[in-house]
Amino acid sequence: MLVSGVYLAQCATPLRLINDGIDYLLQASSALDGHGFLLHGVRSMRPAGYPAIVFALSKLGLGSSWAIVALNCLMLGTGTWAGYFVLRAYFGFSSQVAQVISLLTLFSYLMVRNVTYPLSDVSYFGLSVPCLLMLSKTETGGGTRRWMWLIPVVPLMAFCIEVRTIGIVLIPAFLWSALGGMPAAQRMYPVVRRYRPMVFAFLLVVAIVVGRAFFHSRYLQFNLPIFLHRGIGRSITANIGYHTAEWGELTVNAPLSKLPAAVEWPMRILGAFAIITFVVGIWTKLRQLNGLLLYVVGGACIVFAYPWFDTRLWLPFIPFLMGYMFIGLKRIISPRILHPILVAYCAYFCLLGSLALGYSTRVTFAGRRFPDVFGDGNLRATYKFALRSEQPTNGSEIDSDALYLLRRFEPRAAK
């Protein structure tokens, strides 16, 4: 409750803009002006689900920065609440373990930072985890009760995909749960063996359809030139460097950009160890295949293939990454040694999360100093002009898109 109160205090922040957030809000603005969810008159690479949420808020008279942050807080709370029950259902964790992981999720610097941005990540987290919770009910339930949980998942899952394209990894989890999970798979195995040619043909057709959609996707068309330019060897090397650094940030609970350059390689080594423990945890759970495992493995494969450094892509999976890493650590380290290590690590993680919340709160209530303390300085001149009417020395320092959005969605700039 104390952590939630600090999160809710972030609703007082001025609108915090970053590149993707500008894209989403421009789509919402275009729709509000009657031109559809477009970015400068053309379709954006990013889906229109989150802009549709901002559009709905605006139509309700809540198209302001405080409402955007309040919605993120609501989605974060919903996802964390549902995540507690998912951890208990799929992992079999005790109430205490699930509570600790839920608290660590709230203390993750990724959650602290992104809850204040007009981005789709936290909204997707708050929508997708309830999907997984309902799917967990279908795997354990039967008869009418099972379909009562399964049917509402379909529209919610479709909206998740529209909010973030990575929501497609919910589809295998849904199909697995719809079939009835592991018990149904064991019953169907003799039938599958008997009709192997037909099953193979069906899977081949599915692979062709999925492959066609994949090769025509906007994300592949955007990233394919990068792979071709780097080549296979450099692409693999770059991805290993990027993703070990991302997992290092997740484990240390701090961004590399805020730490000394000397810690970069130790963080990558720590990130590599974290990935190994995650893989061990996944391997341990393979015999108990379930919808959550399919969801997390599918999401991890997509993010690991992404050719850029962006820790934010792991945000929707944070509590489940922690769950699988915990299982992996129990397989690698003796319980007598592991227990005190985990107690110390959780205390450290919460301390870093408290510092992140404290820094975010300082930025929120910075008043006239907000342009000086927020972000990396790229939009500083724009914020100074919008919030303090300070003329820049060079007119090109003003970002016209950011200025337009501040005047539309930030009451202090509109005045």
N, C-alpha and C positions, 0 to 999 in steps of 0.2 A: 504493500500500500504506500509506503514511503517513496519507493522508486517510481511508482505510478504517479504520485503527486508531482514529483520533479519533472517527469515527462509532460504532464499536462501544463506545467508552467511554460513550456516551450511554445504554447499557442500564442504567447505575447510577442513572438519574434516577428520582425519585418520579413517580408517574402525573401527567401533565400534561393537564388537562381544559380543553376549550373547548366551545362550544355544540354543534357537530355531533358531537364526540366523545362528549358526554354522551348524545346521541340514540342513537348506535350501541351504546354499552355498555349502555344500558337495554334495547335490543332483545335483545342477547346475554343479559343477566341474566334477562329474561322467558322466553327459550327454555330457559335452564338451570333455571328453576323449573317448567318443563313447561307454559308458557302460550303458546308460539309466539313468533315474532319480532314483538312488539308494543311500542308505546310508550304506557305508562299505559293499557293495555287496548285500544288502537286501533292500526290500521295506520299506520305512519309514512310520510311522504312519501319518505323515503330508502329505497333498496333494502336487502334483507336479506343481501346477499352478504358484506359485511365483518363484520356481526354473526355470520354463520355461521362465519367464520374464527376469531373470538374464541371462539365457542362450542366449536369443535373444539379449540382450544388449551386451554380450560378442562377439557374432557373428558379431555385427555391429562395433566392435572395442571400445565398451564403457564399458567393463567389469572392471570398477574401482570403488573405494569407492565413488568418487564425483558423478558419474553417478547414483549410487544406491540412494544416498540422493537426487539428483536432480529429479529423478523419483518420489520419495516419496513426494517431494514438489509439483510436478505437480499433483499427485493424491490427495493430501490434498486440493490444490486449486480447482480442479475439483469437489471433493465431497462437499466442502463448498459452491461453486457457485451453484451447483445443489440443495444442501440442502436449500438454501435461497428460491428457487421456490417451493420446496416440502413443506416447512413450510407455505408458502402463500396458496398453493393449498389445502392441507389437513387440516390445522388448521384454515385457514381464517385469519391469522395474518396480521396486517398492515405491510407496508414496514419497518417502524422503528423497530418494534418488531423483525421481521425476520432478520434485519441487526444486531441488538444487539446480538441475539442468534448466528448468524454466527461469530461475533467477539469473543464471549465467547468460541465458538468452537476452534477458532485459539489460544486462550489464555489458553486452557486446558493444564495442565501439561502433560497429557497423549499424546496429539498430539506433544507437544514440545519434549518430551523424545523419542517417537517412530519414529519420522520422520527421525532420524539419524541412526536407526538400519536397518539391512537387514532382515526385517520381513514383513509378508504378510498383517498385519492389516491395514496400511494406504493405501496400494494398493487396498485392498478389499473395504475400505471406498470410494475411488475414483471411483470404478467400480459399487458398489451396489447402491449408491444414485442416479446416473443417471438412473439406472433401475427403481427406485421408481418414479423418475420424469416422465419417459415415461409412466409408469403405471397410474400415475395421469391423464395424457392426455387421456388415453383410457377410464377412468371412466367418463369423462366429454364429450368426443367426440362421434361421431356416424358415421355410414356408412364406407366409404372408409378411411376417415381420421383416424378413430379408429384403423383400421387394419394396417395403415401405422406406427402407434406408437407401436402396439402390436407385429408385426412380428420381428423387430430388437431386441426386449427384449430377445427373446429365446436364441440366441447364447451368448449374453452378460450375461444372467443369468447363463447359463451353465458354462461359464468361471469363474463367481463369485464363484460358488460352487467348482470349481477346485482350486481356489486360497485359499478359506477358506470354510471348510465343513459346517459351520454355514449358508452359503448361501442357504441351503435347505429351510430356512424360507422365501425365496423369492417365493417359489412355491405356497403356499396358496395365497399370494398377487397377483401373476400372474393369478391364476385360478379365483379369485374373480373379477379381472379387466376384464379378458377375457369373463366372463359371463355378464359383464355390470354393476357390482357394485350393490348398494342397489336398484335402480329402477328395474333392472332385477330380483333381488331376490324377490321383492314384487310381481312382475308379475308371477313368477314361484311358489310362495307359494301354491296357490290352486292346482296346478298340483302335487306338492310334497305330499300334504295331500291326494290327491286322490289315488296315487300309493305308499303309505307308505311302504308296504312290499317289493316292488322292490327296492325302495330307500334304505331301511334298509339293504337288501342283498348286494347291491352295496357298501355301506359304510363299511359293514363287510368285504368284499373282500379287499377293499382298506386298512382297518385297519390291516388285516392279512399280506398283502404284505409289508406295512410300518413297522409293528412290526418285521417281519422276517429280513428285512434289518437293523433295529435298533439293534436287538439282535446279529447280525453277524458283526456289525460295529467294526472297529479297536478301536474307542474311548471307546466303552462300554467294550470291552475285556480288555482294559488297565485299566479302572477305576473300573470294577466290583469287583476285589479282595479287593479294598479299602473299598467299601461299605460293603462287606461281613465281613471284619476284624473289622470294626467299629460297625456294627450292626445298626439297624434302629434308635434307640434313639440317639446314639452318632453321627450318620451321620447327623441327622436333627439339633442337637445342633451345630455341627461344621459348617454346612452350614449357619446357622443363624449368627454365629459369623463372618465367612468369608465375607458374602455378606453385612452385615451391615457395616463392616470395609471398604469394597470396595466403598460403597455409601458414607461413610464418607469422603474418599479420594476424590471422585468426587466432593462432595459439598464444602469441604475445599479447594480443588484444590492444594493439596500437598500430597506427599506419607508419609505414617506412618513411614517409615524407616528414614526419615529426620527430624522427630519431636520427642520431649521428650516422654518417655514411659508414663508419667502421663496423656497425652491427648488421650490415646487409647480408654478408655471407653467413654469419652465425644464424641469422633468422631463416635463411634458405635451408640450411642444414636442419634446423629445428622443424621447418615446414616439411622437408622430405621425411623426417621421422614421423611427423603427424600423419602424412599421407600413408605411410607404411602401416601405422596402427589402425587407420581407417580401413585399409584393404584387409588386414587381418580380421577386423570386426565383421566386415562383409563376408569374408570367407567362412567365418565361424557360423554365420546365420544362413548360409546357402542351403543347408539341409532343411531349414524351416522357411522356405521361400514364401514370401507374402507380398501384398501390394506395396507396402512401404519400401521394401528392399528394391523392387522393380522401379519405383519412383526415384529413389535416391541414386541408384546405379545409373539409370537413364539420364538424370540431371547431371551427374558427375561426368559422364561421358561427353555430354554436349559442352559443358564448361571447360573440361580439359582440352577439348578440340578448339576452343576459342583462341584466336591468335593474338590476343592483347592481354595486358595486365589490368585486371579489374576485379578486385576482391568483392565488390558489391554483388557480383553474380552468384556468390555463394549464400547471400543473405536468406533466401527462403528455406534453405536446408539446415540452418545453424543448429537447432536442437537435435536433429537427427544425425548430423555429423558428430556431435558430441556423444550421442548414444552409441554409435558404432565405434568411435574411438575408445570409449570407456570399456566396451566389450573386448576390443583389441588389446588394450593395456592389461586387462585381467588375464589374457592368454600369454602375454609377454613377460609380465613382472609378477613376482610373488606377492600375494595379498598382504603379507606382513609389511613389506616394503612399500607397496602401492598406497596403502591407506594414508599414512602420514604425508606422502608426497601429494596426494590429491587434496588433502585438507589444506596444505600450504598453498597449492596452486589455486584452489578455489578462492582462498582469501586474497591472493595476489590479483586474480582476475577481477574480483569484485572491487578491489581498491582502484585498479586502472579504469574500470567502468565508472566508478564514482567520480574520478578525476575528469573523465570524458563528459559526464553529465554536468559537472561543475563548470567546465569550460563552455559547454553549449549554453548553459544558463547565463554565464557572464556575457556571451555574445548576444543572447536574447534581450537582456536588459542593459545593453551598452548605450542605449539612447542615441544621442547625436554622434557618438563615436562608432556606431555600427559599421559604417563604410570602412573604417580604419582597421577593424578587428575581424571582419568576416572574409572568408575565402582566401584565394591566392593573390588577390590584387588585380586580376584581369578586368573585373567589373567595378573597381573602386571609383573611377571617375564617373561612371554611370550612376552609382548609388549616391555619390556626393551631389551630383546634379539633381537627382530625383528627390532625395530626402532633405538636402540642405541648400538647394538652389545655388551651388557653387559652380561657377563657370569653369570648364576645363581650359588648360592652356592650348590644347589642340582639339578641335572638334571631332577628329577621327577617333579620339579616345572613348567617345560615347558609343555604346552598343545600342543601335536603334531598336532592335527586337526586345532587348532587356528593358529599355526605357519604356517602351510601349506596354509591356506586361506589368511593370511596376505601377504604371499609372492606371492600369485596368484592375489589378488584383491586390494592390497594396494601398489601403486607405490613406496612409501617411503620405504617400507619393501623390495620390490623386488630389490631395488638398493643395 
